[in-house]
């Protein structure tokens, strides 16, 4: 029964969402996308019992399931970015209750809408007051800086750590063309067609495209959100005109059956015709007549088939060789249907891009002077060296970008990684790297046994640690007032400032590799490994503090207290600490 469809799909969507929560951190976008679609349908006057049942089941099952994921915890009920779908859920319950009461009381339509508006007004006012109080008490968390960065200009979030991430930059047009290819041009057509096809599904495609396009424009890493949206829009650009054409092509009485099987059969016939024409099969010479329930299709011989439909239009299509058409299964479908066409180019592009994206990110493909393909294996080499040549309890200091790889591939403890949310900790790491060798070593000896530095500019890749060093200085300066980021730079002539030249990072980067930089003999660090193409360098920290190394995990050694006392309150850290303190109180 069709009445059971909302229940079935609501349950399936809820469990699918739970799987998404467990597998991907972007589940917040999925939740809000569904919530925005439901709210938009109500706003457009398309509220129905189907919508109420399906969304209610989705939200209840999804939220209960998400609460069971240890990493997520109580975020669905405490995180500000997840309260919108909750508000939609409560609003739908209120709408259903008001509709039920007004129907039983047999109130007029005008009175019904008046009661509904009044109820929603009270709900919004009460909800805003409750949320305000919950934020003050620390139960509900404010929007994080990462979420705020989606609504303000990049590099102006107020958090230099967030601003330093290259993936947070806006997306250039070339990226859309590279990843979306033909759908970048076909998708907008489907988007416009969906605006005139007033169905719940079409409105979902419209909203999906708008939301994904906005977030992709704000942050380059979110261009992946556009892929399913633009694919759906491109599909609509193909299907809707084809459906309209079939309506004109087939008798209206026959089309009114609207059978899914009939539509699939019609699409299959059209595909066979196009395929037969595409491979330029020889034409039949013998005329034939096809009849369907008294509806004749007169098909004479010649180079084309004048197809007379009831509307009086004439449409010529090439006549295929049916014997070869029926043998299409004996050939490769890709070559038969898509070769030498835009579709084949799109398929080839997708396969090539998928192959490129699926390659290991730590092993690069390059070419030598003779044009031969070579594998650049420096990153894996460095991590394997750590695994094979350092103690199991060795602590590795590197910029947080490489933390996951050091832990996952090198099987060693990293000082920081991409999941380090403590801004002050990243600032301390930045201070170690931008300070001079004497001051930096005083901190490093209490934190790490080895240091790993990316020096990829020697292989022609300039996104190494030296290129990231201005961000390191800004992050350190946001917490430690004695670090002056404005004095840490390399000018347009390639000359480093005094602070840059004396820094730990600069010395470890150029030591023994570039005589023009005149880096003196290191006092507190010993070079132990430089990879084949000089892309990664590993140093051993000398005179490591043994008491600090024996210090329990989870807190800083007492020897760093004097440095940590210099740290000033950063707004993000201060907010989290305030909420945490109130929760404990």
FENDARA-V371355 format. One record per backbone hydrogen bond with DSSP energy under -0.5 kcal/mol. NH is the residue of the N-H (numbers start at 1). CO is the residue of the C=O. Records with the same first field share a line. If there is no record, write none. Layout:
BEGIN
NH->CO, CO
END
This chain:
BEGIN
4->1
5->2
8->4
9->5
10->6
11->7
12->8
13->9
14->10
15->11
16->12
17->13
18->14
19->15
20->16
21->17
22->18
23->19
24->20
27->24
28->25
29->26
30->26
31->27
32->28
33->29
34->30
35->31
36->32
37->33
38->34
39->35
40->36
41->37
42->38
43->39
44->40
45->42
46->41
52->48
53->49
54->50
55->51
56->52
57->53
58->54
59->55
60->56
61->57
62->58
63->59
64->60
65->61
66->62
67->63
68->64, 65
69->66
70->68
72->69
73->69
75->72
77->74
78->74, 75
79->75
80->141
82->79
83->80
86->82
87->83
88->84
89->85
90->86
91->87
92->88
93->89
94->90
95->91
96->92
97->93
98->94
99->95
100->96
101->97
102->98
103->99
104->100
105->101
106->103
107->102
112->108
113->109
114->110
115->111
116->112
117->113
118->114
119->115
120->116
121->117
122->118
123->119
124->120
125->121
126->122
127->123
128->124
129->125
130->126
131->127
132->128
133->129
134->130
135->131
136->132
137->133
138->134
139->134
140->134
141->78
148->144
149->145
150->147
151->148
152->148
156->153
160->158
163->159
164->160
165->162
166->164
168->165
169->166
171->216, 217
175->172
176->172
177->173
178->174
179->175
180->176
181->176, 177
183->180
184->181
185->182
186->182
187->183
189->186
190->186
191->187
192->188
193->189
194->190
195->191
196->192, 193
197->193
198->196
199->197
203->199
204->200
205->201
206->202
207->203
208->204
209->205
210->206
211->207
212->208
213->209
214->210
215->211
216->212
217->213
218->214
219->215
220->169
221->167
222->219
223->220
224->221
225->222
226->223
227->223, 224
228->224
229->225
230->226
231->227
232->228
233->229
234->230
235->231
236->232
237->233
238->234
239->235
240->236
242->238
243->239
244->240
245->241
246->242
247->243
248->244
249->245
250->246
255->251
256->252
257->254
258->255
263->259
264->260
265->261
266->262
267->263
268->264
269->265
270->266
271->267
272->268
273->269
274->270
275->271
276->272
277->273
278->274
279->275
280->277
281->276
288->299
290->297
292->295
295->292
296->294
297->290
298->296
299->288, 297
300->298
305->317
306->304
307->305, 315
308->306
309->307, 313
312->309
315->307
317->305
320->318
322->320
325->321
326->322
328->325
330->327
331->328
336->332
337->333
338->334
339->335
341->338
344->338
345->341
346->342
347->343
348->344
349->345
350->346
351->347
352->348
353->349
354->350
355->351
356->352
357->353
358->354
359->355, 356
363->360
364->362, 376
366->374
368->372
371->368
374->366
376->364, 374
377->375
379->362
380->362
381->377
382->378
383->379
384->380
385->381
386->382
387->383
388->384
389->385
390->386
394->391
396->413
397->395, 450
398->396
402->399
403->400
406->402
407->403
408->404
409->405
410->405
412->406
413->394
415->396
420->417
421->419
423->421
426->422
427->423
428->424
429->425
430->426
431->427
432->428
433->429
434->430
435->431
437->502
440->436
441->437
442->438
443->439, 440
444->440
445->441
446->443
447->444
448->444
449->395
450->395
451->539
452->397
453->537
455->453, 535
458->455
459->456
460->457
461->456
462->460
465->454
468->464
469->465
471->468
472->468
473->469
474->470
475->471
476->472
477->473
478->474
479->476
480->476
481->479, 566
483->480
484->482
485->483
487->484
488->485
489->487
491->495
494->491
497->489
499->487
500->487
501->497
502->498
503->499, 500
504->435
505->433
507->503
508->504
509->505
510->506
511->507
513->510
514->510
517->514
518->515
520->518
526->540
528->538
529->538
531->536
534->531
537->453
538->529
539->451
540->526
541->449
542->524
545->445
546->544
549->545
550->546
551->548
555->552
560->557
561->558
564->560
565->561
566->563
567->564
568->479
574->570
575->571
576->572
577->573
578->574
579->575
580->576
581->577
582->578
583->579
584->580
585->581
END
